[in-house]
Amino acid sequence: MLVTLRRFVVFFAPLALAVVLLLWTSAAAAAAPSRFPGGRGPGGPPPTVDKIQGMNADLLGESLATQEAQLAVMKNTLHITTVRVDLDWEYVQYGGSTTYDWSLYDPLFSAIKAEGMTPLVLIQGTASWASTSGSIVAQPDPVQFATFVTSVVQRYGAQDYEIWNEENNTAFWATPNPAVYTTLLEDSYQAIKAVAPSSTVISGGLAPEPNSGGNIDAVTFLQEMYADGAEPYFNALGDHPYSYPALPDNYETWSGWSEMSAFPTSIRSVMVANGDSAKQVWFTEVGYPSNTTSYPAGLNGTTAEADEITQVNAFAAANSWVGPVFWYVYQDDSSGNFGLLTASGARKAAFTTFAAL
């Protein structure tokens, strides 16, 4: 073949040069769309990798039509592949340890599946009958909680499961306790793997809280989890790196985003120090309230929320240890103005930014 090509060049050099130039030009033109999205040529912005592919959405209790409509927009317009579903123990077993009511969850899981999406199942809360105080955020008994986890996995099978939510925050665990949480995580992990070994178990997303008022700082809580033997009992670490009113690119000593990897002792450095560098960090919640002016840039909340999306996505794309990212939240709700849509359904600037990723 090589000999034939050399003869071709010797006897038909002008024609060969023309063919080579034509092929080179065609190849460059074909490559342009992938290198420069939208047909932009050299000098335009580089391509963006879409890493925010998960969404928190308040769909429980909504009509099936509403669920289906919102899921369709998430998938087709926002490129969402995974929806985080809050599965509360109390909502299923409010009637006691031998009663089960899956009516809130079966339709939603079916709708997610029908849309070709997958759930991240957040299992959390204490059934009121299992709490001495009657509070659903009271410290649960790990064995009882794991029994409920088993029933969840038996019903919904192999999935991504997150065990509790912001367990270092008194709003979700009345008296945060790393040792008890670690036991609960261990028991839950074993329960999940016994039924569906291929499931991914994510530790509960840690909140950016100070060591005060009963709350425990995320880094401190994680250090104590490792000291209590948590390492074998989660496949990925959950984190909620909120930083508002600062944006992710702004370092602040109080910022959950900075605490994630920029601090001398950070969430990521603690993982590495404990031999867990191979595990990813899943941002199971990250967001920005559009009614909050950013600091220190001074951007209005609508602009800052859109900038949050861009900065979070860029960081996630640049760091292989960042796993799936879940935006909080699809639409404004009782938690605040974190949505891509207002409570009335109007699309914010952040919606457009998100859709363009």
C-alpha positions in Angstrom: 0.0 0.0 0.0 2.8 2.4 0.9 4.6 1.8 -2.4 1.4 2.4 -4.4 0.8 5.7 -2.6 4.4 6.9 -3.3 3.9 6.2 -7.0 0.7 8.1 -7.0 2.4 11.2 -5.5 5.3 11.0 -8.0 3.1 10.8 -11.1 0.0 12.7 -10.0 1.3 15.2 -7.4 -0.9 18.1 -8.4 -4.0 16.0 -8.3 -3.0 14.4 -5.0 -2.4 17.8 -3.4 -5.9 18.9 -4.5 -7.5 15.8 -3.0 -5.6 16.2 0.3 -6.6 19.8 0.6 -10.2 18.9 -0.1 -10.2 16.1 2.4 -8.6 18.3 5.1 -11.1 21.1 4.5 -14.1 18.6 4.7 -12.7 17.1 7.9 -12.2 20.5 9.5 -15.8 21.5 8.6 -17.2 18.3 10.0 -15.3 18.8 13.3 -16.4 22.4 13.7 -19.8 21.7 15.3 -18.4 19.6 18.1 -15.5 21.9 18.8 -17.6 25.1 18.6 -21.2 24.5 19.5 -23.7 26.4 17.4 -21.3 26.6 14.6 -19.0 29.2 16.3 -15.5 29.4 14.9 -12.2 29.9 16.6 -12.4 32.7 19.2 -15.8 31.6 20.4 -16.4 30.2 23.8 -15.2 26.6 24.4 -17.8 23.7 24.5 -19.5 23.1 27.8 -19.9 19.7 29.4 -23.3 19.3 31.1 -22.6 17.8 34.5 -25.8 19.1 36.3 -28.0 16.2 35.2 -30.0 15.7 38.4 -32.9 17.6 39.8 -34.7 18.1 43.1 -38.4 18.6 42.4 -41.4 18.8 44.8 -43.6 16.3 42.9 -45.1 14.3 45.8 -48.8 14.7 46.0 -49.1 16.4 42.7 -51.5 15.0 40.1 -50.1 12.5 37.6 -50.6 15.0 34.8 -48.5 17.6 36.6 -45.8 15.1 37.4 -45.6 13.9 33.8 -45.6 17.5 32.5 -42.8 18.6 34.7 -40.7 15.5 34.1 -41.0 16.0 30.4 -39.7 19.5 30.6 -36.8 18.4 32.9 -35.8 15.7 30.5 -36.4 17.3 27.1 -35.5 20.9 27.8 -33.2 20.7 30.8 -31.5 17.4 29.9 -32.2 16.0 33.3 -31.7 12.2 33.7 -32.2 11.7 37.4 -34.7 13.0 39.9 -34.1 13.0 43.6 -37.2 11.6 45.4 -37.7 12.2 49.2 -39.0 9.0 50.5 -40.0 9.6 54.1 -40.5 6.7 56.6 -43.4 8.5 58.2 -45.2 8.9 54.9 -45.2 5.1 54.2 -45.6 3.7 57.8 -47.6 6.4 59.5 -50.0 3.7 60.7 -47.5 1.6 62.6 -44.7 -1.0 62.0 -46.9 -3.5 60.2 -48.7 -1.0 57.8 -47.4 0.2 54.5 -48.9 2.9 52.2 -46.9 3.4 49.0 -49.6 5.5 47.3 -47.5 8.7 47.2 -44.5 6.9 45.7 -45.7 4.2 43.3 -47.2 6.7 40.7 -44.1 9.0 40.9 -41.7 6.1 40.4 -43.8 4.9 37.5 -43.9 8.4 35.9 -40.1 8.8 36.2 -39.5 5.4 34.6 -42.0 6.1 31.8 -40.1 9.3 31.0 -36.9 7.2 30.7 -35.4 8.8 33.8 -34.1 7.3 37.0 -34.6 8.2 40.7 -32.1 9.0 43.4 -34.1 7.7 46.4 -33.5 9.7 49.5 -34.6 7.6 52.5 -35.0 9.8 55.5 -37.1 10.7 58.6 -38.3 8.8 61.6 -41.8 7.3 61.8 -43.7 9.1 64.6 -44.5 5.8 66.2 -40.8 4.9 66.3 -39.9 8.2 68.0 -40.1 8.7 71.8 -40.9 12.4 71.1 -43.2 11.8 68.2 -40.9 14.0 66.0 -40.0 12.7 62.5 -36.6 14.4 62.9 -35.8 12.6 66.1 -32.8 10.3 66.2 -34.0 7.0 64.7 -33.2 3.5 65.9 -30.7 2.2 63.3 -32.1 -1.3 63.4 -35.7 -0.1 62.9 -34.7 2.3 60.2 -32.8 -0.5 58.4 -35.8 -2.7 58.5 -37.8 0.0 56.7 -34.9 0.5 54.2 -35.2 -3.3 53.4 -38.9 -2.8 52.6 -38.1 0.1 50.3 -35.5 -1.8 48.3 -37.7 -4.9 48.1 -40.3 -2.7 46.5 -38.2 -0.6 44.2 -35.2 -2.7 43.5 -31.7 -1.7 42.4 -31.5 2.1 42.5 -29.3 4.9 43.8 -30.1 5.3 47.5 -29.1 8.3 49.7 -29.3 7.6 53.4 -30.8 10.6 55.2 -30.5 14.3 54.5 -28.2 16.8 56.2 -27.7 14.6 59.3 -25.4 17.3 60.7 -28.2 19.8 60.8 -30.7 20.0 63.7 -33.5 20.8 61.2 -33.3 17.3 59.9 -31.7 15.3 62.8 -32.8 16.9 66.1 -29.5 16.0 67.8 -26.8 15.4 65.3 -24.6 12.4 66.3 -21.9 11.1 63.9 -21.5 7.8 65.8 -25.3 7.0 65.6 -25.5 8.2 62.0 -22.6 5.9 61.1 -24.3 2.9 62.6 -27.5 3.8 60.7 -25.5 4.1 57.5 -23.8 0.8 58.1 -27.1 -1.0 58.8 -28.8 0.6 55.8 -25.9 -0.2 53.5 -26.0 -3.8 54.5 -29.8 -3.9 54.1 -29.6 -2.4 50.6 -26.8 -4.6 49.4 -28.5 -7.8 50.8 -31.5 -7.1 48.5 -30.0 -5.3 45.5 -26.2 -5.6 45.5 -25.8 -3.4 42.4 -27.4 -0.4 44.1 -25.2 2.7 44.8 -25.4 3.9 48.4 -24.7 7.6 49.0 -24.2 9.0 52.4 -26.6 11.7 53.4 -25.8 15.1 51.9 -23.9 17.2 54.5 -25.0 20.7 55.2 -22.7 23.7 55.5 -23.4 24.4 59.1 -21.1 25.9 61.8 -20.3 24.1 65.0 -23.0 25.9 67.0 -26.6 25.5 68.1 -26.3 21.8 68.1 -25.3 21.7 64.4 -22.0 20.1 63.5 -19.7 21.4 60.8 -19.6 19.1 57.7 -15.9 18.5 57.8 -15.9 17.7 61.6 -18.9 15.4 61.1 -17.2 13.6 58.3 -14.0 13.2 60.3 -15.9 11.6 63.1 -17.8 9.3 60.6 -14.5 8.0 59.4 -13.2 7.6 63.0 -16.4 5.6 63.7 -15.7 3.2 60.8 -18.0 4.6 58.0 -15.6 4.0 55.1 -16.8 0.6 53.9 -20.5 1.6 54.1 -21.0 4.1 51.3 -20.2 4.1 47.6 -20.2 7.9 47.3 -20.3 10.8 49.6 -23.2 13.2 49.6 -22.6 16.9 50.0 -24.7 20.1 49.8 -22.2 22.8 49.0 -24.4 25.9 49.3 -22.4 29.1 49.4 -25.0 31.9 49.0 -24.8 34.9 49.1 -21.3 34.1 47.7 -20.9 32.4 44.4 -18.8 29.2 44.1 -15.8 31.1 42.6 -15.6 33.3 45.6 -13.6 31.8 48.5 -15.2 32.4 51.9 -14.4 30.8 55.3 -18.1 30.2 55.9 -18.9 28.9 52.4 -20.0 25.3 52.0 -18.5 25.4 48.5 -15.1 26.5 49.7 -15.3 23.9 52.5 -15.7 21.2 50.0 -12.1 21.3 48.6 -10.5 24.7 49.1 -10.0 24.6 52.9 -6.7 23.2 54.2 -8.8 20.5 55.8 -11.8 20.0 53.5 -14.3 17.4 52.8 -12.3 16.2 49.9 -9.0 16.2 51.8 -10.6 14.2 54.7 -11.7 11.6 52.1 -8.2 11.4 50.6 -6.6 11.1 54.1 -8.8 8.2 54.9 -8.0 6.3 51.7 -11.2 7.2 49.9 -9.8 9.2 47.0 -11.5 6.8 44.5 -14.9 7.7 45.7 -16.8 10.5 44.2 -18.7 13.3 45.9 -22.3 13.7 44.8 -23.7 17.2 45.1 -27.2 16.0 45.9 -28.3 19.6 46.4 -26.7 22.8 45.2 -28.5 26.0 44.4 -28.9 29.8 44.8 -32.0 31.8 45.9 -33.0 34.3 43.2 -34.1 36.9 45.7 -30.7 37.2 47.3 -28.1 39.7 46.1 -24.7 38.1 45.7 -21.6 38.9 47.8 -19.1 40.2 47.0 -20.0 40.8 43.4 -23.2 42.6 44.1 -25.2 40.8 41.4 -29.0 40.7 41.7 -30.3 37.3 42.6 -31.7 36.5 39.2 -28.2 37.0 37.6 -26.4 35.3 40.5 -28.6 32.2 40.3 -27.7 31.9 36.6 -24.0 32.4 37.4 -24.2 29.8 40.1 -25.3 27.2 37.5 -22.4 28.2 35.2 -19.8 28.1 37.9 -21.0 24.8 39.5 -21.1 23.1 36.1 -17.6 24.3 35.1 -16.2 23.1 38.4 -17.9 19.7 38.2 -16.7 19.2 34.6 -13.1 20.0 35.6 -12.9 17.6 38.5 -13.3 13.9 38.0 -14.0 13.3 41.7 -17.3 15.2 41.4 -20.1 12.8 40.6 -23.7 13.6 39.7 -24.9 17.1 40.5 -28.5 17.7 41.5 -29.9 21.2 41.2 -32.1 22.5 44.0 -34.8 23.0 42.9 -37.0 22.9 39.8 -39.6 25.4 41.0 -39.9 27.9 43.9 -41.5 26.3 46.9 -41.8 26.8 50.7 -38.1 26.4 51.1 -37.5 29.7 49.2 -36.7 31.1 45.8 -34.3 28.4 44.6 -36.3 27.3 41.6 -35.6 27.7 37.9 -39.2 28.7 37.8 -41.2 31.0 40.0 -44.0 29.5 42.1 -46.5 30.6 39.4 -44.5 28.8 36.7 -42.7 31.7 35.0 -39.2 30.7 33.8 -36.3 32.7 35.3 -33.0 33.5 33.6 -31.5 30.5 35.4 -33.9 28.2 33.4 -32.4 29.5 30.1 -28.9 29.1 31.4 -29.6 25.6 32.6 -31.2 24.6 29.3 -28.1 25.8 27.4 -25.6 23.6 29.3 
